[in-house]
Amino acid sequence: MAVTEVIRLTHPRFFSREHGRFSSSAFRIYGDGASVICTSCVGKTGASLCAHIAQYYRGVGGEPPVFKRYKTSEFGTGARLEACPSTSGDPCHYDLKGLTNGQLRNLMKSAPLDSFEICAPDGLRNLAANDTKDWP
């Protein structure tokens, strides 16, 4: 299966009020790569993205969860995705490899706030500045 789109969970603790964006710590290499979730894989399970996150990643992206969607073409030619079930057993988890922390940082820092999504109580929607007012 060719992976064309992934999401990266982004916890609110990585949000910088001073800069009005997520910090570089929100998208870093830990262990073998940067963790991402394949959206087409999730779609094949029949679960919504928010239900999938609740099942496998409770608390990882905050409550309610926040994430950024990426087309794999945004990662450039050096990037590769390796299927790697998460410690929680998520079969749709991949490790993004072949990029540096600097490259990942640039992807995160250049992303406008409303390009992030939130699994809000009223459903999945784009993140708004008002959503960040109660974040630490």
N, C-alpha and C positions, 0 to 999 in steps of 0.2 A: 504494500500500500504506500503510495507516495503521499507524504505529509505535506500539505500546502498551508495549513494554518494551525497555530498553537496559541495557548494562553499562558501567561505568567501571573501567578498569584502575587499580590503586592500588599503587604500589611500596612495599615495606617501609621504604624510607628515609624515608617520610613518617609513619611510626608514632612516636608520642610515648610513650615508656615512662612518663614523668612523669604523663601524663594518661590513659594506658591506651586511647588511641584514635588515629585518624589525624588529622594536622594539616590545617589549611585548605589547605595547599599541594597536597594530594592531589587537589583538584577545583577547578581554576582555568581561566580563559579564557586561551588561548594563541593568538595570531593571530586568526582569525575567530570562534572559539568554543571550547567545551569538547568535547573528543573523546569520543565514545561509540560503542558498537557495538550494532547492532540485533539482538536475539536471534532474532526470527522470520526475518530474512534469513539468519542463520547456519544456522538449522534447515532452511531450504530447500536449502542446499548439501549437506546430508547429513552434515556434519562436526559433531562435538561442539564445545561452546564451547572446551574446553581445546585441542583439535586446531586450531581456528581461530586461537586466540591464539598457539599455537606457530608456525603458518604465517606469520602477518602481524605479530606483535608480540613476537617473542622478546626477553626481557629488559625490556620496557617495564613489565610488572606484576610484576617480580621473578622469581626462579626458586626455587620454583615460583610461577607467576602467582597474584596475588590480585586480586579484583575485587568491586565492589558492584553489585547488580542494582537497577534502579529502574523502577517503573511510570512512564510518562510523565505521568500525572496528578499525580504528586508534584511536578512542576516548576511547576505553576500555569498560569494563563491567558496570561501574557506570554511563555512559552517557545515556541520553535519549533525543529524539527529540519530540517536541510538535508543531503540526501545529498551526500557529498563523499568520494570515494575517498581513502584515506590514501596517504601517500608510498610505503608498502609495497605498494599496489595492492589493499587490502581494499575490495571492493565493498559491504560492510555497514557501513562507517564513516559516521558522521554528525557534523556540528557542531551542538552545542546552543547556541542563541543566544537572546537576549532576557532573560537573567538576569544579575545582577551577580555579581562574585566573592563579595560578602557573602552572597548567597542560596545560592550553591554551597557556600560555607564552612559555612553552617548545616545544609545537607543532610548534609555529610560529618561534621561534629562531633556531630550528634545521632544518628548511626547506631551502634547497639551493635556491639561487635566480632563477635559471632556472626552478624550480618546480612551480613558479608562472606563470600565464598567463595574457596576455594583449590583449584588444580589440583594436588592432592597426588599423590605416587607411587601411593597406593592408590585414587585416583579423586577426582572432584569432591565436595567436602563443605564444610560451614560452617567458617569459621575459628574456632580455639579459642585461648585465652590461651597455651597451651603452644606453639603454632606460632610465637609471637613471641619466645620465649626466646633464640633465636640470631640475631635480627635486630640490625643495628648500632644 
